[in-house]
């Protein structure tokens, strides 16, 4: 299999519903696809020490993170019969209720899409150097590694 081109995974701020809808719409002409699986990671308003999280400020070691995303992507294409895959992660401030991670996997058959999407999300969480600083209503914060 030929190595796929690296692409920029990071988006500034939240990933909007319009961005997600547009990504989905762009695939309607790809008639060799029979299944899509999508994971959307959303910022929760967790309660920590009796304080509600109102946002997360994401940062990353960009170069290393981009390389790790590329490795995860290549491994998924090698393991599963995928037609295409898109991964986007927010950098900067994302408010509670907004989307910070968008993984979109397409294949000829649903099982490859389901299995690949789950594995990709778990690998991102475990391996990619992304940090989130939880922001509270009182403007205090707590650093949290990779969500």
Residue pairs with C-beta under 8 A, 6 or more apart in sequence:
1 77
1 78
3 74
4 73
4 74
4 77
6 66
6 70
8 66
9 65
9 66
9 69
9 87
9 88
9 89
10 60
10 62
10 65
10 66
10 88
10 89
10 90
10 91
11 19
11 88
11 89
11 90
11 91
12 90
12 91
12 92
13 90
13 91
13 92
13 93
13 94
14 90
14 94
14 95
14 98
14 99
14 100
15 40
15 88
15 90
15 98
15 99
15 100
15 101
15 102
16 99
17 99
19 88
19 102
20 38
20 40
20 99
20 102
20 104
23 86
23 102
23 104
24 36
24 38
24 104
27 33
27 36
27 84
27 106
30 83
30 84
30 106
32 83
32 108
33 83
33 84
33 106
33 107
33 108
34 107
34 108
34 109
34 110
35 106
35 107
35 108
35 109
35 110
35 112
35 113
35 114
36 104
36 105
36 106
36 113
37 104
37 105
37 110
37 113
37 114
37 116
37 117
38 102
38 103
38 104
38 105
38 117
39 101
39 102
39 103
39 117
39 118
39 120
39 121
40 99
40 101
40 102
41 99
41 100
41 101
41 102
41 121
41 147
42 97
42 98
42 99
42 100
43 53
43 55
43 56
43 94
43 95
43 96
43 97
43 98
43 100
44 53
44 96
45 52
45 53
45 54
45 96
45 97
46 52
46 53
46 134
47 53
48 134
48 136
48 142
51 136
51 137
51 138
51 140
52 96
52 136
52 137
53 96
53 134
53 135
53 136
54 95
54 96
54 135
54 136
54 137
55 93
55 94
55 95
55 96
55 134
55 135
56 93
56 94
56 100
56 132
56 133
56 134
56 135
56 144
56 147
57 92
57 93
57 94
57 132
57 133
57 135
57 141
58 89
58 90
58 91
58 92
58 93
58 94
58 100
58 130
58 131
58 132
58 133
59 91
59 130
59 131
59 132
59 133
60 89
60 91
60 128
60 129
60 130
60 131
61 129
64 129
65 128
65 129
65 130
68 127
68 128
68 129
69 87
69 89
69 124
69 128
72 87
72 120
72 123
72 124
72 127
72 128
73 85
73 87
73 120
75 123
76 82
76 85
76 105
76 116
76 119
76 120
77 85
79 116
79 119
80 107
80 112
80 115
80 116
81 107
81 108
81 109
81 112
82 105
82 106
82 107
82 112
82 113
82 116
83 106
83 107
83 108
84 105
84 106
85 103
85 104
85 105
85 106
85 116
85 120
86 102
86 103
86 104
87 102
87 103
87 104
87 120
87 124
88 101
88 102
89 100
89 101
89 102
89 124
89 128
89 130
90 99
90 100
90 101
93 135
94 100
100 147
101 121
101 124
101 147
103 117
103 120
103 121
103 124
105 113
105 116
105 117
105 120
106 113
107 113
107 116
124 146
125 146
125 147
126 146
128 146
129 146
130 146
130 147
131 143
131 144
131 145
131 146
132 143
132 144
132 145
132 146
132 147
133 141
133 142
133 143
133 144
134 141
134 142
134 143
134 144
135 141
136 142
